[in-house]
């Protein structure tokens, strides 16, 4: 008998849902549903949007992929923190998203709206689910001891040993007198480029274009320094954890060709048995990881 599970990635302004074949570790392509969510709306509207997206994905799995939806055993969700992942309680109080859910049992609310048994509704954060997905059916499939980092607005991180993931929570680790996130994030790109040029840019894409086009020496320097920071922080971490795989994802991973080779060379020298992988399939990996919570 086939087994399926729902994977749902909760973002600040959207939810993406798909049904995953647990036996094949693959997403049913016809089951994708993405829906905008008013993160600053009231609790009922937020929960209704999430539930509608989940139900629509199930309906698509039936109509487009042709599966027997009675074989869908539950759902896993990538939920932004603060969140009580074990008990399903929302803890966001001060951020500009989902504050209306504070203190609510999201497991109970989703069970009531979707019909799934609360026992089969499970939660992890996005970095954990990203790495779980990479190990379960993605770039790092088969890894026994993996480290995953997501490079973007912040610095997400997780460990996955024998298929079980935990939040590494490395964003606040001491680094160069500050924290890791002060040097390895989109915020650092913007700050460092302004220090070099006096110009303020909105994101890393402007710098990427300048490097690719060969027109911006300051942008090249920023990426070179970013690579140095990755080497300084990640190479010793991999050695300490004796990890067999390092997976790099997140929005900045789209430009990995601009910074990854020095990291790979340094890793090969210090930790020659460790694979360094990049993936641009961030959301797909996250959805796979969410569904794997039902394994």
C-alpha positions as CSV (number, residue, x, y, z in Angstrom):
1,X,0.0,0.0,0.0
2,X,1.4,3.4,-1.0
3,X,1.9,6.1,1.6
4,X,1.7,9.8,1.1
5,X,2.1,12.8,3.3
6,X,1.5,16.5,2.9
7,X,4.5,18.9,3.1
8,X,3.7,22.6,3.8
9,X,6.2,25.5,3.9
10,X,4.8,28.5,5.8
11,X,6.4,31.7,4.7
12,X,5.9,35.2,6.0
13,X,3.4,36.0,3.3
14,X,2.5,32.7,1.7
15,X,2.1,28.9,2.1
16,X,3.3,26.3,-0.4
17,X,1.9,22.8,-0.2
18,X,2.4,19.6,-2.0
19,X,1.7,15.9,-1.6
20,X,4.7,13.7,-1.3
21,X,5.1,10.0,-2.2
22,X,6.9,8.7,0.9
23,X,7.9,5.4,-0.7
24,X,9.6,7.2,-3.7
25,X,10.6,10.4,-1.8
26,X,9.2,12.5,-4.6
27,X,6.8,15.3,-4.9
28,X,3.6,14.7,-6.8
29,X,4.0,17.5,-9.3
30,X,0.3,18.0,-10.0
31,X,-0.3,18.6,-6.3
32,X,1.4,22.0,-5.9
33,X,-0.6,24.7,-4.3
34,X,0.8,28.2,-3.4
35,X,-1.4,30.7,-1.7
36,X,-0.9,34.2,-0.4
37,X,-1.4,34.7,3.3
38,X,-2.1,38.0,5.1
39,X,0.5,37.4,7.9
40,X,-0.7,40.5,9.8
41,X,-4.3,39.5,9.5
42,X,-6.5,38.0,12.2
43,X,-6.1,34.4,13.4
44,X,-9.2,33.0,11.6
45,X,-8.1,34.4,8.2
46,X,-4.5,33.0,8.6
47,X,-5.7,29.6,9.6
48,X,-8.4,29.5,6.9
49,X,-5.8,30.3,4.2
50,X,-3.5,27.6,5.4
51,X,-6.3,25.0,5.6
52,X,-7.6,25.9,2.2
53,X,-4.2,25.5,0.6
54,X,-3.8,22.1,2.2
55,X,-7.2,20.9,1.1
56,X,-6.7,22.3,-2.4
57,X,-3.4,20.3,-2.6
58,X,-5.2,17.1,-1.6
59,X,-7.8,17.8,-4.3
60,X,-5.1,18.3,-6.9
61,X,-3.4,15.1,-5.9
62,X,-6.7,13.4,-6.6
63,X,-7.6,15.2,-9.9
64,X,-4.2,15.8,-11.4
65,X,-2.0,13.0,-10.0
66,X,-4.8,10.4,-9.7
67,X,-3.8,9.1,-6.3
68,X,-6.1,7.6,-3.6
69,X,-6.1,10.5,-1.1
70,X,-7.1,8.1,1.7
71,X,-3.5,7.0,1.7
72,X,-2.4,10.5,2.8
73,X,-1.4,9.7,6.4
74,X,-0.7,13.2,7.7
75,X,1.1,16.5,7.3
76,X,4.4,18.1,8.2
77,X,4.8,21.8,8.3
78,X,7.9,24.1,8.2
79,X,6.8,26.8,10.7
80,X,8.7,30.0,11.4
81,X,9.8,30.6,15.0
82,X,9.5,31.2,17.8
83,X,7.3,28.1,17.9
84,X,6.8,25.2,20.3
85,X,7.5,22.6,17.7
86,X,6.8,19.6,19.9
87,X,3.4,20.8,21.2
88,X,2.4,22.9,18.1
89,X,2.0,26.2,20.0
90,X,2.6,29.5,18.2
91,X,5.0,31.7,20.1
92,X,5.5,34.7,17.7
93,X,4.8,37.8,19.7
94,X,7.0,40.6,18.5
95,X,7.6,40.0,14.7
96,X,5.4,41.5,12.0
97,X,3.8,38.2,11.1
98,X,1.4,35.7,12.7
99,X,1.1,37.7,16.0
100,X,-2.6,36.9,16.1
101,X,-1.8,33.2,16.5
102,X,0.3,33.7,19.7
103,X,-0.5,31.0,22.3
104,X,-2.8,29.1,20.0
105,X,-2.5,25.3,19.5
106,X,-1.9,25.2,15.7
107,X,-2.0,21.4,15.7
108,X,-5.5,21.4,17.1
109,X,-6.7,24.2,14.8
110,X,-5.4,22.5,11.7
111,X,-6.8,19.2,12.7
112,X,-10.3,20.7,13.2
113,X,-10.2,22.4,9.8
114,X,-8.6,19.5,7.7
115,X,-9.8,16.4,9.4
116,X,-6.3,15.0,10.1
117,X,-5.6,13.3,13.5
118,X,-3.6,15.7,15.6
119,X,-1.0,13.0,16.1
120,X,-0.2,13.1,12.4
121,X,0.4,16.9,12.2
122,X,4.0,17.6,12.9
123,X,6.2,20.7,12.9
124,X,9.9,21.6,12.4
125,X,11.5,24.9,11.4
126,X,12.5,25.6,7.8
127,X,16.2,25.0,8.1
128,X,15.6,21.6,9.7
129,X,13.1,20.6,7.1
130,X,15.3,21.8,4.3
131,X,18.2,19.6,5.4
132,X,15.8,16.6,6.2
133,X,14.5,16.9,2.6
134,X,18.0,17.0,1.1
135,X,18.9,13.8,3.0
136,X,15.5,12.1,2.5
137,X,15.3,12.6,-1.3
138,X,17.4,15.5,-2.4
139,X,21.0,16.4,-3.0
140,X,22.4,14.8,0.2
141,X,20.4,11.5,-0.1
142,X,22.1,8.8,1.8
143,X,24.1,11.1,4.1
144,X,24.5,9.8,7.7
145,X,25.9,13.0,9.2
146,X,25.0,16.2,7.5
147,X,25.2,19.9,8.2
148,X,22.8,22.2,6.3
149,X,23.0,26.0,6.1
150,X,20.6,28.4,4.4
151,X,22.1,31.6,3.2
152,X,19.7,34.5,2.8
153,X,18.2,37.3,4.9
154,X,19.5,35.4,7.9
155,X,21.7,32.4,8.5
156,X,19.7,29.2,9.0
157,X,21.4,26.0,10.1
158,X,20.6,22.4,11.1
159,X,22.3,19.0,11.8
160,X,20.9,15.7,10.5
161,X,22.3,12.5,11.9
162,X,20.8,9.1,10.8
163,X,17.8,10.9,9.3
164,X,16.9,12.9,12.5
165,X,17.3,16.7,12.3
166,X,17.8,19.3,15.0
167,X,18.1,23.1,14.8
168,X,21.7,24.0,15.0
169,X,20.8,27.6,15.9
170,X,24.2,28.8,14.7
171,X,23.1,32.3,13.6
172,X,24.1,33.7,17.0
173,X,27.3,31.7,17.4
174,X,30.3,34.0,18.3
175,X,32.3,35.0,15.2
176,X,34.8,37.7,14.7
177,X,33.7,39.5,17.8
178,X,30.0,39.5,16.7
179,X,27.7,36.7,15.5
180,X,27.8,34.5,12.4
181,X,24.7,36.2,11.0
182,X,26.5,39.6,11.1
183,X,29.0,38.3,8.5
184,X,27.1,35.6,6.6
185,X,23.7,37.0,5.4
186,X,22.2,39.4,2.9
187,X,22.5,42.1,5.5
188,X,26.2,41.8,5.5
189,X,26.4,42.1,1.7
190,X,24.4,45.3,1.9
191,X,26.5,46.8,4.8
192,X,29.9,45.8,3.3
193,X,29.1,47.1,-0.1
194,X,28.1,50.5,1.4
195,X,31.3,50.6,3.4
196,X,33.3,50.1,0.2
197,X,31.3,52.4,-2.2
198,X,29.0,54.6,-0.2
199,X,26.1,53.2,-2.2
200,X,23.1,51.6,-0.6
201,X,21.6,48.6,-2.5
202,X,18.4,46.7,-1.6
203,X,19.7,43.1,-2.0
204,X,22.4,40.9,-3.2
205,X,21.1,40.7,-6.8
206,X,22.6,44.0,-7.7
207,X,26.0,42.8,-6.6
208,X,25.6,39.4,-8.4
209,X,24.9,41.3,-11.6
210,X,28.0,43.4,-11.2
211,X,30.2,40.4,-10.7
212,X,28.7,38.4,-13.6
213,X,29.0,41.4,-15.9
214,X,32.6,42.1,-14.8
215,X,31.7,45.7,-14.1
216,X,31.9,46.1,-10.4
217,X,35.2,45.5,-8.6
218,X,33.7,46.3,-5.2
219,X,31.0,43.6,-5.7
220,X,33.8,41.1,-6.6
221,X,35.6,42.0,-3.3
222,X,32.4,41.5,-1.3
223,X,31.9,38.0,-2.7
224,X,35.6,37.2,-2.1
225,X,35.3,38.3,1.6
226,X,32.0,36.4,1.9
227,X,33.8,33.2,0.8
228,X,36.6,33.8,3.3
229,X,34.0,34.1,6.1
230,X,32.3,30.8,5.0
231,X,35.7,29.1,5.1
232,X,36.6,30.5,8.4
233,X,33.4,29.4,10.1
234,X,32.3,26.2,8.2
235,X,35.6,24.3,7.7
236,X,36.3,24.0,11.5
237,X,32.6,23.2,12.2
238,X,32.6,20.3,9.7
239,X,35.8,19.0,11.2
240,X,34.4,19.2,14.7
241,X,31.1,17.5,13.8
242,X,32.9,14.9,11.5
243,X,30.2,15.6,9.0
244,X,30.2,13.6,5.7
245,X,28.1,16.3,3.9
246,X,27.7,20.0,3.9
247,X,24.6,21.3,2.1
248,X,24.3,25.0,1.2
249,X,20.9,26.4,0.2
250,X,18.9,29.6,0.5
251,X,18.6,32.5,-1.9
252,X,22.3,33.3,-1.9
253,X,23.0,29.7,-3.1
254,X,21.6,30.8,-6.5
255,X,24.9,32.7,-6.9
256,X,27.1,29.8,-5.5
257,X,29.4,29.9,-8.5
258,X,30.7,33.3,-7.3
259,X,31.9,32.0,-3.9
260,X,31.8,28.2,-3.6
261,X,35.1,27.1,-5.2
262,X,37.4,28.5,-2.5
263,X,35.2,26.8,0.1
264,X,35.4,23.5,-1.7
265,X,39.1,23.7,-2.0
266,X,39.6,24.6,1.7
267,X,37.2,21.7,2.7
268,X,39.1,19.3,0.5
269,X,42.3,20.2,2.2
270,X,41.0,20.0,5.8
271,X,38.2,17.5,5.5
272,X,38.7,15.5,2.3
273,X,36.0,13.0,2.9
274,X,33.2,15.7,3.2
275,X,31.0,16.5,0.2
276,X,30.1,20.1,-0.3
277,X,26.8,20.5,-2.1
278,X,24.7,23.4,-3.2
279,X,21.1,23.2,-4.1
280,X,18.7,25.8,-5.5
281,X,15.7,23.5,-4.8
282,X,15.2,25.1,-1.4
283,X,11.4,24.9,-1.3
284,X,11.2,21.5,-2.8
285,X,13.7,20.2,-0.3
286,X,11.8,21.8,2.5
287,X,8.5,20.1,1.4
288,X,10.2,16.7,1.2
289,X,11.6,17.3,4.7
290,X,8.2,18.3,6.0
291,X,6.6,15.1,4.7
292,X,9.5,13.0,6.0
293,X,8.3,13.9,9.6
294,X,5.6,11.3,9.0
295,X,8.2,8.5,8.4
